[in-house]
Amino acid sequence: MSKPGDYLIDALRKHAEGEISKRIANVETYRLNPAGIGEHSDMIETIEKELDVIARFDDIISVVDKYFDDPDKKKLTLHE
């Protein structure tokens, strides 16, 4: 990245990657230590919610990769 403002896209990517890491850590904790998580009675639902968040942030990274990271990739315009 070398254009002015690219730091914003970089920050967005890092934020999404951090959220994914956090949610993966939560899922692994639920999987490996289910008895220690007393407040979550429905483990499947709890894990599913974490996976939904992972998917959301993974989508954000995919959009950044597709439309903002590589200047040679086709960008959508308002006229398409």
C-alpha positions in Angstrom: 0.0 0.0 0.0 1.4 3.3 -1.0 -1.4 5.8 -1.5 -2.5 8.4 1.0 -5.2 6.9 3.2 -4.0 3.3 2.8 -3.3 3.3 6.6 -7.1 3.3 7.0 -7.5 0.1 5.0 -4.5 -1.4 6.9 -6.1 -0.5 10.2 -9.4 -2.0 9.1 -7.7 -5.2 8.1 -5.8 -5.4 11.4 -9.0 -4.8 13.4 -10.8 -7.6 11.5 -7.8 -10.0 12.0 -7.8 -9.2 15.7 -11.5 -9.8 16.0 -11.1 -13.2 14.2 -8.3 -14.2 16.5 -10.3 -13.2 19.6 -13.3 -15.3 18.4 -11.2 -18.3 17.5 -9.7 -18.1 21.0 -13.2 -18.1 22.5 -14.3 -21.1 20.4 -11.2 -23.0 21.4 -11.9 -22.2 25.1 -15.5 -23.4 24.8 -14.3 -26.6 23.0 -11.5 -27.5 25.3 -12.9 -26.3 28.7 -16.7 -26.5 28.5 -17.1 -27.2 32.2 -15.3 -23.9 33.0 -17.8 -21.8 31.1 -20.8 -21.9 33.4 -22.7 -18.9 32.0 -23.1 -20.5 28.6 -25.7 -23.3 28.9 -26.2 -23.7 25.1 -22.6 -24.3 23.9 -23.7 -24.9 20.2 -25.5 -21.6 20.1 -22.7 -19.8 21.8 -20.1 -21.2 19.3 -22.4 -20.4 16.4 -22.6 -16.8 17.4 -18.8 -16.7 17.5 -18.6 -18.3 14.0 -21.1 -15.6 12.7 -18.7 -12.9 13.9 -15.7 -14.7 12.4 -17.6 -14.9 9.0 -18.5 -11.2 9.1 -14.9 -10.1 9.7 -13.6 -12.7 7.2 -16.0 -11.1 4.6 -14.5 -7.7 5.4 -11.0 -9.0 4.7 -12.2 -10.5 1.5 -13.6 -7.2 0.3 -10.5 -5.4 1.2 -8.4 -7.9 -0.7 -10.7 -7.8 -3.7 -11.2 -4.0 -4.1 -8.5 -2.2 -2.2 -5.2 -4.1 -1.8 -4.1 -4.6 -5.4 -4.2 -1.5 -7.7 -4.2 -3.7 -10.8 -7.4 -5.5 -9.8 -10.6 -4.2 -11.4 -12.5 -1.7 -9.2 -16.2 -1.2 -9.4 -17.4 2.2 -10.5 -20.7 3.9 -10.0 -21.4 3.4 -13.8 -21.3 -0.4 -13.7 
